[in-house]
């Protein structure tokens, strides 16, 4: 009876968390269903090679979108969480930072194109995909971020579902209206249009209505944090998307296409975890001592790993029985899903630990850790991909489990050591001050 009473009191005390997470997860589940429809339509209309080029260009756009705004979305989110009356002030600052950052985005995009895509992808579809990610999809994400900060999780979830639905509809129109003959150029135009619709709808319908006011002095105080966040975000997504770029560079578009399909299926397992990350970040911002016990830390990590592996295993078993369920092109990647079964768990855990560092204000540590993980991932993947290029097989897919396990161990040790040091620092300084006051 005491156990049931304890559980009932715990649920009742955290009912608001359950309610807010339910709103967030509803958006993720809706997005999961629509993402499957979107992925199936695009992956089976484009050729495998074109899909690899599109996925790699889209991943590059995600990296570049973190340069846009110079990280000022971080103080905007903090304002929405703590001081919602200042959302208009920080929105004006974000727009100014966005305008200042666009030349940097263009230069970085040119470098990526010349270094990775020039021999395989024409400039126009590459530019359309980059604009879709940097200008429109990132704007929609900012609308969701601000609404999450304000506690309007239901609105943010609806926008996420609506944005994914727009892309799914565009994919279906492309598949049935244009078909494979349109190629990647036609699809990039559809993709740009879908992202633009999602962003404009979010801005018009659910962004907070506050007067925009520029306060440069206020922004300067947040500049160092913003730049650190921008650097960390770029590093995080660079190390997250680097595998696609390396596969394209070393293996070519065909292998990149198969790999992109596999990683897209893995990405689907992260959607429910990212909803949890949003709640964890807000909890830590408001209560810095949360998640401090080892039992809670490893319990949460174990839960994330279990959910990730279970999702991957379920998807792999379904595709094992019906490999053409998601289309003939996807069937090439279907047997590889169970081979890389541990990859989603380690990827999701690294992302979770990165969010914990952000929530605790350890942006410099976060940036340094992500830079280290990026270098490690590049080195380990290059060795795997080079060996794959020699034998032409897919045995290296199993090696991905070891690569991501190594990244997770490095991330966990660094993140929790830094968080413990941050918590211990005030206590140590207090003891030293007390010792100085003692006579003798």
C-alpha positions as CSV (number, residue, x, y, z in Angstrom):
1,X,0.0,0.0,0.0
2,X,2.8,2.4,0.8
3,X,4.4,1.8,-2.6
4,X,1.1,2.5,-4.4
5,X,0.6,5.6,-2.3
6,X,4.2,6.8,-3.0
7,X,3.7,6.2,-6.7
8,X,0.3,8.1,-6.7
9,X,1.8,11.0,-4.8
10,X,4.8,11.2,-7.2
11,X,2.5,11.2,-10.3
12,X,0.3,13.8,-8.8
13,X,3.2,16.0,-7.8
14,X,4.6,15.8,-11.4
15,X,1.3,15.8,-13.2
16,X,2.1,19.0,-15.0
17,X,5.3,17.3,-16.4
18,X,3.3,14.4,-17.6
19,X,0.8,16.7,-19.3
20,X,3.5,18.8,-21.0
21,X,5.4,15.8,-22.1
22,X,2.2,14.3,-23.5
23,X,1.8,17.4,-25.6
24,X,5.3,17.3,-26.8
25,X,5.3,13.5,-27.6
26,X,2.0,13.9,-29.5
27,X,3.9,16.2,-31.9
28,X,6.7,13.7,-32.2
29,X,4.4,10.7,-32.8
30,X,2.5,12.7,-35.5
31,X,5.8,13.7,-37.0
32,X,7.0,10.1,-36.9
33,X,4.0,8.9,-39.0
34,X,4.3,11.8,-41.5
35,X,8.1,11.4,-41.7
36,X,7.7,7.8,-42.7
37,X,5.3,8.9,-45.5
38,X,7.7,11.7,-46.6
39,X,10.7,9.4,-46.5
40,X,9.0,6.6,-48.4
41,X,7.8,9.0,-51.2
42,X,11.1,10.7,-51.7
43,X,13.4,7.7,-51.3
44,X,11.4,5.7,-53.9
45,X,10.9,8.5,-56.4
46,X,14.5,9.7,-56.6
47,X,17.2,7.3,-57.6
48,X,19.4,5.9,-54.7
49,X,22.3,8.2,-55.8
50,X,20.1,11.3,-56.0
51,X,18.6,10.5,-52.6
52,X,22.1,10.3,-51.1
53,X,23.0,13.7,-52.6
54,X,19.8,15.2,-51.3
55,X,20.2,13.8,-47.8
56,X,23.8,15.0,-47.7
57,X,22.9,18.5,-48.9
58,X,20.1,18.7,-46.5
59,X,22.4,17.7,-43.6
60,X,24.8,20.4,-44.8
61,X,22.0,22.9,-44.7
62,X,21.2,21.9,-41.1
63,X,24.8,22.5,-40.1
64,X,24.8,25.9,-41.8
65,X,21.5,26.8,-40.2
66,X,23.3,26.8,-36.8
67,X,25.5,29.6,-38.1
68,X,22.5,31.7,-39.0
69,X,21.6,33.9,-36.1
70,X,25.0,33.5,-34.5
71,X,23.5,31.5,-31.6
72,X,21.1,34.3,-30.6
73,X,18.3,31.8,-30.5
74,X,19.7,30.8,-27.1
75,X,19.0,34.1,-25.2
76,X,15.7,34.2,-27.1
77,X,14.8,30.8,-25.6
78,X,16.0,31.8,-22.2
79,X,13.9,35.0,-22.3
80,X,10.8,33.0,-23.3
81,X,11.4,30.6,-20.4
82,X,12.2,33.1,-17.7
83,X,11.1,36.6,-18.8
84,X,8.4,36.2,-21.5
85,X,7.8,40.0,-21.6
86,X,11.2,40.4,-23.3
87,X,10.4,38.1,-26.2
88,X,9.9,41.1,-28.5
89,X,13.3,42.6,-27.5
90,X,15.2,39.4,-28.1
91,X,13.3,38.6,-31.3
92,X,14.6,41.9,-32.7
93,X,18.1,40.9,-31.6
94,X,17.8,37.5,-33.3
95,X,16.6,39.1,-36.6
96,X,19.6,41.5,-36.5
97,X,22.0,38.6,-35.8
98,X,20.4,36.6,-38.6
99,X,21.0,39.4,-41.1
100,X,24.6,39.8,-39.9
101,X,25.3,36.1,-40.2
102,X,24.0,35.5,-43.7
103,X,27.2,36.4,-45.5
104,X,29.0,33.8,-43.3
105,X,26.4,31.2,-44.3
106,X,27.0,31.9,-48.0
107,X,30.8,31.6,-47.6
108,X,30.5,28.4,-45.7
109,X,28.0,27.0,-48.2
110,X,30.3,27.8,-51.1
111,X,33.1,26.0,-49.3
112,X,31.0,22.9,-48.8
113,X,29.8,22.9,-52.4
114,X,33.3,23.3,-53.8
115,X,34.8,20.7,-51.4
116,X,32.1,18.0,-51.5
117,X,29.3,18.4,-54.0
118,X,30.7,20.1,-57.1
119,X,31.4,16.9,-59.1
120,X,28.1,15.3,-58.3
121,X,25.4,17.9,-57.8
122,X,24.5,21.0,-59.8
123,X,24.7,24.4,-58.0
124,X,21.0,25.3,-58.3
125,X,19.4,22.3,-56.5
126,X,22.2,22.6,-53.8
127,X,21.3,26.3,-53.3
128,X,17.6,25.6,-53.1
129,X,18.1,22.9,-50.5
130,X,20.4,25.2,-48.4
131,X,17.9,28.1,-48.5
132,X,15.1,25.7,-47.5
133,X,17.0,24.5,-44.4
134,X,18.7,27.8,-43.4
135,X,16.0,30.4,-44.0
136,X,12.7,28.5,-43.7
137,X,13.0,25.3,-41.7
138,X,15.2,27.0,-39.1
139,X,12.7,29.8,-38.8
140,X,10.0,27.3,-38.1
141,X,12.2,25.7,-35.5
142,X,12.7,29.1,-33.8
143,X,8.9,29.6,-33.6
144,X,8.7,26.1,-31.9
145,X,11.5,26.9,-29.6
146,X,10.0,30.2,-28.4
147,X,6.6,28.5,-27.9
148,X,8.2,25.7,-25.9
149,X,9.9,28.3,-23.8
150,X,6.6,29.9,-23.1
151,X,5.1,26.5,-22.1
152,X,2.9,26.4,-25.2
153,X,3.9,22.8,-26.0
154,X,0.6,22.0,-27.7
155,X,1.0,24.8,-30.3
156,X,4.6,23.9,-30.9
157,X,3.6,20.3,-31.5
158,X,0.9,21.3,-33.9
159,X,3.4,23.4,-35.9
160,X,5.9,20.5,-36.0
161,X,3.2,18.2,-37.3
162,X,2.0,20.8,-39.8
163,X,5.6,21.4,-41.1
164,X,6.2,17.7,-41.5
165,X,2.8,17.4,-43.2
166,X,3.7,20.1,-45.6
167,X,6.9,18.3,-46.6
168,X,5.0,15.0,-46.8
169,X,2.4,16.5,-49.1
170,X,5.1,18.1,-51.3
171,X,6.8,14.6,-51.5
172,X,3.5,13.0,-52.6
173,X,2.8,15.7,-55.2
174,X,6.3,15.4,-56.5
175,X,6.1,11.6,-56.6
176,X,2.7,11.4,-58.4
177,X,2.9,14.7,-60.3
178,X,6.5,14.8,-61.6
179,X,8.0,11.5,-60.8
180,X,11.6,10.3,-61.2
181,X,12.0,12.2,-64.5
182,X,12.1,15.5,-62.5
183,X,15.2,14.4,-60.6
184,X,16.7,16.2,-57.7
185,X,16.2,19.7,-59.3
186,X,12.5,19.4,-59.3
187,X,12.4,17.9,-55.8
188,X,14.5,20.7,-54.4
189,X,12.0,23.2,-55.7
190,X,9.1,21.3,-54.0
191,X,11.2,21.0,-50.9
192,X,11.8,24.8,-50.7
193,X,8.1,25.5,-51.2
194,X,7.1,23.1,-48.4
195,X,9.6,24.6,-45.9
196,X,8.5,28.1,-46.8
197,X,4.8,27.3,-46.2
198,X,5.6,25.8,-42.8
199,X,7.7,28.7,-41.7
200,X,5.3,31.5,-42.8
201,X,2.4,29.7,-41.2
202,X,4.2,29.4,-37.9
203,X,5.2,33.0,-37.9
204,X,1.7,34.2,-38.8
205,X,-0.3,32.0,-36.6
206,X,1.5,31.2,-33.3
207,X,4.5,33.5,-32.8
208,X,4.0,35.8,-29.8
209,X,2.7,39.2,-30.7
210,X,5.1,41.7,-29.1
211,X,6.5,44.9,-30.4
212,X,10.1,44.5,-31.8
213,X,12.5,46.7,-29.9
214,X,16.3,46.8,-30.5
215,X,18.4,46.9,-27.3
216,X,22.1,46.6,-28.5
217,X,23.5,46.9,-24.9
218,X,21.4,44.1,-23.7
219,X,22.5,41.9,-26.6
220,X,26.2,42.6,-26.0
221,X,25.9,41.0,-22.5
222,X,24.6,37.8,-24.2
223,X,27.1,37.8,-27.1
224,X,29.7,35.5,-25.6
225,X,27.0,32.9,-24.6
226,X,25.4,33.2,-28.0
227,X,28.7,32.6,-29.9
228,X,29.5,29.7,-27.7
229,X,26.1,28.2,-28.3
230,X,26.4,28.8,-32.1
231,X,29.9,27.1,-32.1
232,X,28.6,24.2,-30.1
233,X,25.5,23.8,-32.3
234,X,27.6,23.9,-35.5
235,X,30.0,21.3,-34.0
236,X,27.2,19.1,-32.8
237,X,25.4,19.0,-36.2
238,X,28.7,18.8,-38.0
239,X,29.8,15.7,-36.1
240,X,26.2,14.4,-36.5
241,X,26.1,14.9,-40.3
242,X,29.8,14.3,-41.0
243,X,29.2,10.6,-41.7
244,X,27.0,11.4,-44.7
245,X,29.6,13.8,-46.1
246,X,32.4,11.3,-45.6
247,X,30.4,8.5,-47.2
248,X,29.7,10.7,-50.2
249,X,33.3,11.8,-50.5
250,X,34.8,8.3,-50.1
251,X,32.1,5.9,-51.3
252,X,30.3,8.0,-53.9
253,X,26.6,8.9,-54.4
254,X,25.3,5.3,-54.6
255,X,26.8,4.1,-51.3
256,X,25.8,7.5,-49.8
257,X,22.2,6.9,-50.8
258,X,22.0,3.5,-49.1
259,X,23.7,4.9,-46.0
260,X,21.4,8.0,-46.0
261,X,18.4,5.7,-46.0
262,X,19.8,3.7,-43.1
263,X,20.5,6.8,-41.1
264,X,17.2,8.3,-41.8
265,X,15.5,5.2,-40.3
266,X,17.8,5.6,-37.3
267,X,16.8,9.3,-37.0
268,X,13.2,8.3,-36.6
269,X,14.0,6.7,-33.3
270,X,15.3,10.0,-31.9
271,X,12.0,11.9,-32.2
272,X,10.5,10.8,-28.8
273,X,13.9,11.3,-27.1
274,X,14.1,14.9,-28.3
275,X,10.8,15.7,-26.7
276,X,12.2,14.4,-23.4
277,X,15.3,16.5,-23.9
278,X,13.2,19.6,-24.2
279,X,11.6,18.9,-20.8
280,X,15.0,18.0,-19.2
281,X,16.5,21.3,-20.4
282,X,13.7,23.4,-18.9
283,X,13.8,21.3,-15.6
284,X,17.6,22.0,-15.3
285,X,17.2,25.7,-16.1
286,X,14.7,26.1,-13.3
287,X,16.2,23.6,-10.8
288,X,20.0,23.3,-11.4
289,X,20.3,20.4,-8.8
290,X,18.0,18.2,-10.8
291,X,19.4,14.9,-12.2
292,X,22.3,15.2,-9.7
293,X,22.1,11.7,-8.2
294,X,23.9,8.8,-9.9
295,X,20.8,6.6,-9.7
296,X,18.7,9.1,-11.5
297,X,21.4,9.9,-14.1
298,X,22.0,6.3,-15.1
299,X,18.3,5.4,-14.8
300,X,17.5,8.1,-17.4
301,X,20.4,7.1,-19.6
302,X,19.3,3.4,-19.4
303,X,15.7,4.5,-20.3
304,X,16.8,6.4,-23.3
305,X,19.0,3.5,-24.5
306,X,16.2,1.0,-24.0
307,X,13.6,3.1,-25.9
308,X,16.1,3.7,-28.7
309,X,17.1,0.1,-29.1
310,X,13.5,-1.1,-28.9
311,X,12.4,1.3,-31.6
312,X,15.3,0.2,-33.9
313,X,14.6,-3.5,-33.2
314,X,10.9,-3.2,-33.9
315,X,11.6,-1.4,-37.2
316,X,14.3,-3.9,-38.1
317,X,12.0,-6.9,-37.5
318,X,9.2,-5.3,-39.5
319,X,11.6,-4.7,-42.5
320,X,13.1,-8.2,-42.1
321,X,9.6,-9.7,-42.6
322,X,8.6,-7.2,-45.3
323,X,11.7,-5.5,-46.7
324,X,9.7,-3.7,-49.5
325,X,7.2,-2.2,-47.0
326,X,8.8,1.2,-47.4
327,X,9.5,0.8,-51.1
328,X,11.9,-1.0,-53.4
329,X,14.8,1.5,-53.0
330,X,14.6,1.3,-49.2
331,X,14.7,-2.5,-49.4
332,X,18.5,-2.2,-50.1
333,X,19.0,-0.7,-46.6
334,X,16.4,-2.9,-44.8
335,X,18.8,-5.8,-43.9
336,X,21.3,-3.3,-42.4
337,X,18.9,-1.9,-39.7
338,X,19.4,-4.7,-37.2
339,X,23.2,-4.7,-37.9
340,X,23.4,-1.1,-36.6
341,X,21.0,-1.8,-33.7
342,X,23.0,0.0,-31.0
343,X,23.7,3.2,-33.0
344,X,20.5,5.0,-32.2
345,X,21.0,4.5,-28.4
346,X,24.5,6.0,-28.4
347,X,23.6,8.8,-30.8
348,X,20.6,9.8,-28.7
349,X,22.6,9.7,-25.5
350,X,25.3,12.0,-26.9
351,X,22.5,14.4,-27.9
352,X,20.9,14.2,-24.4
353,X,24.2,14.9,-22.7
354,X,24.9,17.8,-24.9
355,X,21.5,19.3,-23.9
356,X,22.4,18.8,-20.2
357,X,25.6,20.8,-20.6
358,X,23.6,23.6,-22.4
359,X,21.0,23.7,-19.6
360,X,23.7,24.0,-16.9
361,X,25.3,26.9,-18.8
362,X,28.4,25.0,-19.6
363,X,28.5,26.2,-23.2
364,X,32.2,26.4,-23.5
365,X,32.6,22.8,-22.2
366,X,29.9,21.7,-24.6
367,X,31.6,23.3,-27.6
368,X,35.0,21.7,-26.7
369,X,33.4,18.3,-26.2
370,X,31.6,18.5,-29.5
371,X,34.8,19.5,-31.3
372,X,36.5,16.5,-29.7
373,X,33.7,14.2,-30.7
374,X,33.7,15.5,-34.2
375,X,37.5,14.8,-34.6
376,X,37.1,11.3,-33.1
377,X,34.1,10.5,-35.3
378,X,36.0,11.7,-38.5
379,X,39.0,9.6,-37.7
380,X,37.1,6.5,-36.8
381,X,34.7,6.7,-39.7
382,X,37.5,7.4,-42.2
383,X,39.2,4.1,-41.1
384,X,35.9,2.2,-41.5
385,X,35.0,3.7,-44.8
386,X,38.5,3.2,-46.2
387,X,38.3,-0.5,-45.4
388,X,34.9,-0.7,-47.0
389,X,36.1,0.9,-50.2
390,X,38.7,-1.8,-50.4
391,X,36.4,-4.8,-50.1
392,X,33.2,-3.2,-51.4
393,X,31.1,-4.8,-48.7
394,X,28.8,-3.5,-46.0
395,X,30.6,-5.2,-43.0
396,X,31.6,-1.8,-41.8
397,X,28.0,-1.1,-40.8
398,X,28.6,-3.3,-37.8
399,X,31.6,-1.2,-36.9
400,X,29.4,1.8,-36.5
401,X,28.2,0.4,-33.2
402,X,31.7,0.5,-31.8
403,X,32.3,4.0,-33.2
404,X,29.2,5.5,-31.6
405,X,29.9,3.6,-28.3
406,X,33.3,5.2,-28.1
407,X,31.7,8.7,-28.7
408,X,29.1,8.1,-26.0
409,X,31.7,7.0,-23.4
410,X,33.8,10.1,-24.1
411,X,30.7,12.3,-23.9
412,X,29.3,10.8,-20.7
413,X,32.6,11.0,-18.8
414,X,33.2,14.6,-19.9
415,X,29.6,15.9,-19.4
416,X,29.0,14.4,-15.9
417,X,32.5,15.3,-14.7
418,X,31.9,18.9,-15.8
419,X,28.5,19.1,-14.2
420,X,29.8,17.7,-10.9
421,X,32.6,20.2,-10.9
422,X,30.2,23.0,-11.5
423,X,28.0,21.9,-8.5
424,X,31.0,21.4,-6.2
425,X,32.6,24.8,-7.0
426,X,30.3,26.9,-4.7
427,X,30.8,24.5,-1.8
428,X,34.6,24.5,-2.2
429,X,34.8,28.3,-2.3
430,X,32.6,28.5,0.9
431,X,34.9,26.1,2.8
432,X,37.9,28.1,1.7
433,X,36.3,31.3,2.8
434,X,35.5,29.7,6.2
435,X,39.0,28.4,6.6
436,X,40.4,31.8,6.0
437,X,38.3,33.2,8.9
438,X,39.6,30.7,11.4
439,X,42.3,31.9,13.7
440,X,45.8,30.6,13.4
